[in-house]
Amino acid sequence: VIAIILGLAVSWIWISAFGTDMDFLTFASGGIWQTTTGRSWIVDLSDINAAGIGLSAVGGLFAFIVIFFDQNITVRLVNAKGHRLKKGFGYDMDM
């Protein structure tokens, strides 16, 4: 919420200070809580081009690396003998 408010404030200051014409999001006359008309809710996967698939694969790879490192660093910290962390009752129940 703070980022939205700050973003709006910066854009209004930018417009008033420099006279820049910025396009804002326009809403339909029915308000923001209406469904789409004339198009389906489901995306046809055959319409996605190769660049979109490649970019999503790169993003997925980065997400995999971050989650992999997060999991392994957490396990190393929890299981290190020098930290003397006590494992809870259900620590090994998922194995």
N, CA, C and O atoms as a GROMACS GRO file, in nm:
protein
  380
    1VAL      N    1   0.083  -0.119   0.000
    1VAL     CA    2   0.000   0.000   0.000
    1VAL      C    3   0.088   0.125   0.000
    1VAL      O    4   0.058   0.223  -0.068
    2ILE      N    5   0.195   0.121   0.076
    2ILE     CA    6   0.285   0.236   0.082
    2ILE      C    7   0.348   0.261  -0.055
    2ILE      O    8   0.362   0.376  -0.097
    3ALA      N    9   0.387   0.154  -0.124
    3ALA     CA   10   0.448   0.169  -0.256
    3ALA      C   11   0.350   0.229  -0.356
    3ALA      O   12   0.389   0.309  -0.441
    4ILE      N   13   0.225   0.191  -0.347
    4ILE     CA   14   0.124   0.247  -0.438
    4ILE      C   15   0.106   0.395  -0.413
    4ILE      O   16   0.102   0.475  -0.506
    5ILE      N   17   0.094   0.432  -0.286
    5ILE     CA   18   0.076   0.573  -0.251
    5ILE      C   19   0.199   0.654  -0.292
    5ILE      O   20   0.185   0.763  -0.348
    6LEU      N   21   0.318   0.602  -0.265
    6LEU     CA   22   0.440   0.673  -0.305
    6LEU      C   23   0.452   0.684  -0.457
    6LEU      O   24   0.495   0.787  -0.509
    7GLY      N   25   0.416   0.578  -0.527
    7GLY     CA   26   0.420   0.582  -0.673
    7GLY      C   27   0.326   0.685  -0.731
    7GLY      O   28   0.361   0.758  -0.824
    8LEU      N   29   0.205   0.692  -0.675
    8LEU     CA   30   0.110   0.795  -0.720
    8LEU      C   31   0.162   0.935  -0.690
    8LEU      O   32   0.150   1.025  -0.773
    9ALA      N   33   0.218   0.953  -0.571
    9ALA     CA   34   0.269   1.085  -0.533
    9ALA      C   35   0.384   1.127  -0.625
    9ALA      O   36   0.389   1.241  -0.670
   10VAL      N   37   0.476   1.035  -0.653
   10VAL     CA   38   0.589   1.067  -0.741
   10VAL      C   39   0.540   1.100  -0.881
   10VAL      O   40   0.590   1.193  -0.944
   11SER      N   41   0.442   1.024  -0.930
   11SER     CA   42   0.392   1.052  -1.065
   11SER      C   43   0.323   1.187  -1.072
   11SER      O   44   0.339   1.259  -1.171
   12TRP      N   45   0.247   1.223  -0.970
   12TRP     CA   46   0.181   1.355  -0.970
   12TRP      C   47   0.284   1.468  -0.959
   12TRP      O   48   0.268   1.571  -1.023
   13ILE      N   49   0.386   1.448  -0.878
   13ILE     CA   50   0.492   1.549  -0.868
   13ILE      C   51   0.566   1.561  -1.001
   13ILE      O   52   0.597   1.672  -1.044
   14TRP      N   53   0.594   1.450  -1.065
   14TRP     CA   54   0.663   1.450  -1.194
   14TRP      C   55   0.581   1.525  -1.299
   14TRP      O   56   0.634   1.603  -1.377
   15ILE      N   57   0.449   1.500  -1.299
   15ILE     CA   58   0.362   1.567  -1.395
   15ILE      C   59   0.359   1.717  -1.370
   15ILE      O   60   0.371   1.797  -1.463
   16SER      N   61   0.344   1.755  -1.244
   16SER     CA   62   0.332   1.898  -1.214
   16SER      C   63   0.466   1.972  -1.231
   16SER      O   64   0.466   2.089  -1.270
   17ALA      N   65   0.577   1.907  -1.204
   17ALA     CA   66   0.706   1.974  -1.212
   17ALA      C   67   0.756   1.985  -1.356
   17ALA      O   68   0.809   2.089  -1.395
   18PHE      N   69   0.740   1.880  -1.435
   18PHE     CA   70   0.799   1.877  -1.568
   18PHE      C   71   0.697   1.881  -1.680
   18PHE      O   72   0.734   1.890  -1.797
   19GLY      N   73   0.570   1.875  -1.647
   19GLY     CA   74   0.467   1.878  -1.750
   19GLY      C   75   0.464   1.754  -1.836
   19GLY      O   76   0.420   1.759  -1.952
   20THR      N   77   0.510   1.644  -1.782
   20THR     CA   78   0.514   1.518  -1.856
   20THR      C   79   0.374   1.460  -1.864
   20THR      O   80   0.299   1.460  -1.766
   21ASP      N   81   0.338   1.411  -1.982
   21ASP     CA   82   0.208   1.348  -2.000
   21ASP      C   83   0.224   1.199  -1.977
   21ASP      O   84   0.287   1.128  -2.056
   22MET      N   85   0.166   1.151  -1.868
   22MET     CA   86   0.177   1.009  -1.835
   22MET      C   87   0.041   0.944  -1.852
   22MET      O   88  -0.062   1.000  -1.814
   23ASP      N   89   0.041   0.824  -1.908
   23ASP     CA   90  -0.083   0.750  -1.925
   23ASP      C   91  -0.114   0.674  -1.797
   23ASP      O   92  -0.029   0.602  -1.744
   24PHE      N   93  -0.234   0.691  -1.749
   24PHE     CA   94  -0.278   0.620  -1.630
   24PHE      C   95  -0.374   0.510  -1.671
   24PHE      O   96  -0.432   0.513  -1.779
   25LEU      N   97  -0.389   0.414  -1.585
   25LEU     CA   98  -0.479   0.303  -1.609
   25LEU      C   99  -0.623   0.352  -1.609
   25LEU      O  100  -0.667   0.419  -1.515
   26THR      N  101  -0.695   0.320  -1.715
   26THR     CA  102  -0.835   0.361  -1.723
   26THR      C  103  -0.924   0.244  -1.687
   26THR      O  104  -0.895   0.129  -1.721
   27PHE      N  105  -1.031   0.274  -1.618
   27PHE     CA  106  -1.126   0.171  -1.578
   27PHE      C  107  -1.253   0.183  -1.659
   27PHE      O  108  -1.287   0.291  -1.708
   28ALA      N  109  -1.322   0.073  -1.674
   28ALA     CA  110  -1.448   0.074  -1.746
   28ALA      C  111  -1.554   0.145  -1.663
   28ALA      O  112  -1.537   0.167  -1.543
   29SER      N  113  -1.663   0.180  -1.728
   29SER     CA  114  -1.767   0.255  -1.658
   29SER      C  115  -1.836   0.171  -1.551
   29SER      O  116  -1.896   0.227  -1.459
   30GLY      N  117  -1.829   0.039  -1.560
   30GLY     CA  118  -1.894  -0.047  -1.462
   30GLY      C  119  -1.813  -0.065  -1.335
   30GLY      O  120  -1.858  -0.136  -1.244
   31GLY      N  121  -1.697  -0.005  -1.325
   31GLY     CA  122  -1.613  -0.021  -1.208
   31GLY      C  123  -1.507  -0.126  -1.231
   31GLY      O  124  -1.496  -0.182  -1.340
   32ILE      N  125  -1.429  -0.153  -1.129
   32ILE     CA  126  -1.318  -0.247  -1.146
   32ILE      C  127  -1.359  -0.391  -1.120
   32ILE      O  128  -1.283  -0.482  -1.152
   33TRP      N  129  -1.475  -0.415  -1.064
   33TRP     CA  130  -1.516  -0.550  -1.028
   33TRP      C  131  -1.610  -0.608  -1.132
   33TRP      O  132  -1.717  -0.658  -1.096
   34GLN      N  133  -1.574  -0.603  -1.257
   34GLN     CA  134  -1.655  -0.665  -1.360
   34GLN      C  135  -1.570  -0.765  -1.436
   34GLN      O  136  -1.447  -0.753  -1.441
   35THR      N  137  -1.635  -0.862  -1.497
   35THR     CA  138  -1.562  -0.964  -1.571
   35THR      C  139  -1.530  -0.914  -1.711
   35THR      O  140  -1.583  -0.813  -1.756
   36THR      N  141  -1.444  -0.986  -1.777
   36THR     CA  142  -1.408  -0.949  -1.913
   36THR      C  143  -1.518  -0.991  -2.008
   36THR      O  144  -1.587  -1.091  -1.985
   37THR      N  145  -1.534  -0.916  -2.113
   37THR     CA  146  -1.631  -0.953  -2.216
   37THR      C  147  -1.557  -0.961  -2.348
   37THR      O  148  -1.471  -0.879  -2.378
   38GLY      N  149  -1.592  -1.060  -2.426
   38GLY     CA  150  -1.533  -1.074  -2.558
   38GLY      C  151  -1.404  -1.154  -2.562
   38GLY      O  152  -1.346  -1.170  -2.669
   39ARG      N  153  -1.357  -1.202  -2.450
   39ARG     CA  154  -1.237  -1.286  -2.451
   39ARG      C  155  -1.248  -1.391  -2.341
   39ARG      O  156  -1.322  -1.375  -2.244
   40SER      N  157  -1.175  -1.497  -2.359
   40SER     CA  158  -1.181  -1.609  -2.266
   40SER      C  159  -1.089  -1.585  -2.147
   40SER      O  160  -0.992  -1.510  -2.155
   41TRP      N  161  -1.121  -1.650  -2.037
   41TRP     CA  162  -1.037  -1.642  -1.918
   41TRP      C  163  -0.913  -1.730  -1.932
   41TRP      O  164  -0.814  -1.707  -1.864
   42ILE      N  165  -0.918  -1.829  -2.019
   42ILE     CA  166  -0.809  -1.925  -2.035
   42ILE      C  167  -0.722  -1.884  -2.154
   42ILE      O  168  -0.774  -1.853  -2.261
   43VAL      N  169  -0.592  -1.885  -2.135
   43VAL     CA  170  -0.497  -1.848  -2.240
   43VAL      C  171  -0.467  -1.971  -2.324
   43VAL      O  172  -0.440  -2.078  -2.271
   44ASP      N  173  -0.471  -1.954  -2.455
   44ASP     CA  174  -0.436  -2.062  -2.546
   44ASP      C  175  -0.283  -2.072  -2.551
   44ASP      O  176  -0.217  -1.978  -2.596
   45LEU      N  177  -0.228  -2.184  -2.506
   45LEU     CA  178  -0.083  -2.197  -2.496
   45LEU      C  179  -0.014  -2.200  -2.632
   45LEU      O  180   0.106  -2.174  -2.640
   46SER      N  181  -0.088  -2.230  -2.738
   46SER     CA  182  -0.026  -2.230  -2.871
   46SER      C  183  -0.005  -2.087  -2.923
   46SER      O  184   0.065  -2.068  -3.023
   47ASP      N  185  -0.064  -1.987  -2.858
   47ASP     CA  186  -0.045  -1.848  -2.898
   47ASP      C  187   0.083  -1.787  -2.844
   47ASP      O  188   0.122  -1.678  -2.886
   48ILE      N  189   0.149  -1.854  -2.751
   48ILE     CA  190   0.271  -1.800  -2.690
   48ILE      C  191   0.388  -1.827  -2.784
   48ILE      O  192   0.408  -1.939  -2.830
   49ASN      N  193   0.466  -1.723  -2.814
   49ASN     CA  194   0.579  -1.740  -2.906
   49ASN      C  195   0.700  -1.798  -2.833
   49ASN      O  196   0.700  -1.812  -2.711
   50ALA      N  197   0.803  -1.830  -2.909
   50ALA     CA  198   0.923  -1.895  -2.853
   50ALA      C  199   0.996  -1.803  -2.755
   50ALA      O  200   1.054  -1.851  -2.658
   51ALA      N  201   0.995  -1.673  -2.781
   51ALA     CA  202   1.062  -1.580  -2.689
   51ALA      C  203   0.994  -1.579  -2.553
   51ALA      O  204   1.062  -1.573  -2.450
   52GLY      N  205   0.863  -1.586  -2.550
   52GLY     CA  206   0.791  -1.591  -2.423
   52GLY      C  207   0.821  -1.718  -2.346
   52GLY      O  208   0.836  -1.716  -2.224
   53ILE      N  209   0.829  -1.829  -2.417
   53ILE     CA  210   0.862  -1.956  -2.352
   53ILE      C  211   1.004  -1.953  -2.300
   53ILE      O  212   1.031  -2.000  -2.189
   54GLY      N  213   1.096  -1.898  -2.378
   54GLY     CA  214   1.236  -1.889  -2.334
   54GLY      C  215   1.252  -1.800  -2.213
   54GLY      O  216   1.325  -1.834  -2.120
   55LEU      N  217   1.185  -1.685  -2.213
   55LEU     CA  218   1.195  -1.594  -2.098
   55LEU      C  219   1.134  -1.657  -1.973
   55LEU      O  220   1.186  -1.638  -1.862
   56SER      N  221   1.024  -1.730  -1.989
   56SER     CA  222   0.965  -1.795  -1.872
   56SER      C  223   1.055  -1.908  -1.821
   56SER      O  224   1.059  -1.934  -1.700
   57ALA      N  225   1.126  -1.975  -1.911
   57ALA     CA  226   1.220  -2.079  -1.868
   57ALA      C  227   1.336  -2.018  -1.790
   57ALA      O  228   1.380  -2.076  -1.690
   58VAL      N  229   1.386  -1.903  -1.834
   58VAL     CA  230   1.494  -1.836  -1.762
   58VAL      C  231   1.446  -1.792  -1.624
   58VAL      O  232   1.516  -1.811  -1.524
   59GLY      N  233   1.326  -1.735  -1.617
   59GLY     CA  234   1.269  -1.696  -1.487
   59GLY      C  235   1.248  -1.815  -1.396
   59GLY      O  236   1.273  -1.807  -1.276
   60GLY      N  237   1.202  -1.927  -1.453
   60GLY     CA  238   1.184  -2.048  -1.374
   60GLY      C  239   1.315  -2.103  -1.322
   60GLY      O  240   1.322  -2.153  -1.210
   61LEU      N  241   1.420  -2.094  -1.404
   61LEU     CA  242   1.552  -2.139  -1.361
   61LEU      C  243   1.603  -2.055  -1.245
   61LEU      O  244   1.656  -2.108  -1.148
   62PHE      N  245   1.587  -1.923  -1.255
   62PHE     CA  246   1.628  -1.835  -1.146
   62PHE      C  247   1.550  -1.865  -1.018
   62PHE      O  248   1.607  -1.867  -0.909
   63ALA      N  249   1.420  -1.887  -1.030
   63ALA     CA  250   1.338  -1.919  -0.913
   63ALA      C  251   1.383  -2.052  -0.852
   63ALA      O  252   1.389  -2.064  -0.730
   64PHE      N  253   1.414  -2.152  -0.936
   64PHE     CA  254   1.462  -2.280  -0.887
   64PHE      C  255   1.592  -2.263  -0.810
   64PHE      O  256   1.609  -2.322  -0.703
   65ILE      N  257   1.685  -2.184  -0.863
   65ILE     CA  258   1.814  -2.163  -0.797
   65ILE      C  259   1.795  -2.096  -0.661
   65ILE      O  260   1.858  -2.136  -0.563
   66VAL      N  261   1.710  -1.994  -0.655
   66VAL     CA  262   1.687  -1.923  -0.529
   66VAL      C  263   1.625  -2.016  -0.425
   66VAL      O  264   1.669  -2.017  -0.310
   67ILE      N  265   1.525  -2.094  -0.463
   67ILE     CA  266   1.460  -2.184  -0.368
   67ILE      C  267   1.556  -2.295  -0.326
   67ILE      O  268   1.559  -2.333  -0.209
   68PHE      N  269   1.635  -2.347  -0.420
   68PHE     CA  270   1.732  -2.452  -0.389
   68PHE      C  271   1.834  -2.403  -0.287
   68PHE      O  272   1.860  -2.471  -0.188
   69PHE      N  273   1.891  -2.284  -0.310
   69PHE     CA  274   1.990  -2.231  -0.216
   69PHE      C  275   1.926  -2.197  -0.082
   69PHE      O  276   1.987  -2.219   0.023
   70ASP      N  277   1.805  -2.144  -0.083
   70ASP     CA  278   1.737  -2.111   0.042
   70ASP      C  279   1.716  -2.236   0.126
   70ASP      O  280   1.740  -2.235   0.247
   71GLN      N  281   1.671  -2.343   0.063
   71GLN     CA  282   1.648  -2.468   0.135
   71GLN      C  283   1.778  -2.524   0.192
   71GLN      O  284   1.783  -2.563   0.308
   72ASN      N  285   1.883  -2.526   0.111
   72ASN     CA  286   2.009  -2.586   0.157
   72ASN      C  287   2.078  -2.502   0.264
   72ASN      O  288   2.136  -2.557   0.357
   73ILE      N  289   2.072  -2.371   0.253
   73ILE     CA  290   2.131  -2.285   0.356
   73ILE      C  291   2.055  -2.301   0.487
   73ILE      O  292   2.116  -2.308   0.594
   74THR      N  293   1.922  -2.308   0.480
   74THR     CA  294   1.842  -2.326   0.600
   74THR      C  295   1.872  -2.459   0.667
   74THR      O  296   1.886  -2.465   0.789
   75VAL      N  297   1.882  -2.566   0.588
   75VAL     CA  298   1.912  -2.698   0.645
   75VAL      C  299   2.050  -2.698   0.709
   75VAL      O  300   2.068  -2.756   0.816
   76ARG      N  301   2.148  -2.636   0.646
   76ARG     CA  302   2.282  -2.630   0.704
   76ARG      C  303   2.283  -2.553   0.836
   76ARG      O  304   2.350  -2.594   0.931
   77LEU      N  305   2.209  -2.444   0.843
   77LEU     CA  306   2.204  -2.366   0.966
   77LEU      C  307   2.134  -2.442   1.078
   77LEU      O  308   2.179  -2.440   1.193
   78VAL      N  309   2.025  -2.509   1.046
   78VAL     CA  310   1.950  -2.581   1.149
   78VAL      C  311   2.028  -2.701   1.199
   78VAL      O  312   2.027  -2.728   1.319
   79ASN      N  313   2.095  -2.772   1.111
   79ASN     CA  314   2.162  -2.895   1.150
   79ASN      C  315   2.306  -2.876   1.198
   79ASN      O  316   2.369  -2.974   1.237
   80ALA      N  317   2.359  -2.755   1.196
   80ALA     CA  318   2.497  -2.733   1.239
   80ALA      C  319   2.509  -2.754   1.390
   80ALA      O  320   2.427  -2.703   1.467
   81LYS      N  321   2.610  -2.828   1.431
   81LYS     CA  322   2.627  -2.858   1.574
   81LYS      C  323   2.667  -2.735   1.653
   81LYS      O  324   2.636  -2.726   1.772
   82GLY      N  325   2.735  -2.641   1.591
   82GLY     CA  326   2.780  -2.521   1.661
   82GLY      C  327   2.668  -2.426   1.701
   82GLY      O  328   2.687  -2.343   1.789
   83HIS      N  329   2.554  -2.438   1.638
   83HIS     CA  330   2.444  -2.347   1.669
   83HIS      C  331   2.360  -2.394   1.787
   83HIS      O  332   2.288  -2.315   1.848
   84ARG      N  333   2.370  -2.520   1.819
   84ARG     CA  334   2.298  -2.581   1.932
   84ARG      C  335   2.147  -2.556   1.927
   84ARG      O  336   2.084  -2.529   2.029
   85LEU      N  337   2.092  -2.566   1.807
   85LEU     CA  338   1.948  -2.553   1.794
   85LEU      C  339   1.883  -2.685   1.832
   85LEU      O  340   1.934  -2.792   1.796
   86LYS      N  341   1.774  -2.679   1.902
   86LYS     CA  342   1.703  -2.800   1.940
   86LYS      C  343   1.594  -2.827   1.839
   86LYS      O  344   1.514  -2.739   1.806
   87LYS      N  345   1.591  -2.950   1.792
   87LYS     CA  346   1.490  -2.988   1.695
   87LYS      C  347   1.360  -3.016   1.768
   87LYS      O  348   1.358  -3.077   1.875
   88GLY      N  349   1.252  -2.971   1.709
   88GLY     CA  350   1.121  -2.991   1.770
   88GLY      C  351   1.075  -3.135   1.763
   88GLY      O  352   1.142  -3.220   1.704
   89PHE      N  353   0.959  -3.162   1.824
   89PHE     CA  354   0.906  -3.298   1.832
   89PHE      C  355   0.877  -3.354   1.692
   89PHE      O  356   0.904  -3.472   1.668
   90GLY      N  357   0.824  -3.275   1.603
   90GLY     CA  358   0.785  -3.325   1.472
   90GLY      C  359   0.889  -3.302   1.364
   90GLY      O  360   0.854  -3.302   1.246
   91TYR      N  361   1.015  -3.283   1.399
   91TYR     CA  362   1.117  -3.249   1.300
   91TYR      C  363   1.135  -3.359   1.196
   91TYR      O  364   1.147  -3.330   1.078
   92ASP      N  365   1.138  -3.486   1.239
   92ASP     CA  366   1.164  -3.596   1.147
   92ASP      C  367   1.038  -3.671   1.107
   92ASP      O  368   1.047  -3.779   1.049
   93MET      N  369   0.922  -3.617   1.136
   93MET     CA  370   0.799  -3.689   1.106
   93MET      C  371   0.764  -3.691   0.958
   93MET      O  372   0.685  -3.775   0.915
   94ASP      N  373   0.819  -3.602   0.879
   94ASP     CA  374   0.785  -3.598   0.737
   94ASP      C  375   0.871  -3.691   0.653
   94ASP      O  376   0.850  -3.699   0.532
   95MET      N  377   0.966  -3.759   0.712
   95MET     CA  378   1.055  -3.845   0.634
   95MET      C  379   1.007  -3.987   0.634
   95MET      O  380   1.071  -4.073   0.573
   0.00000   0.00000   0.00000
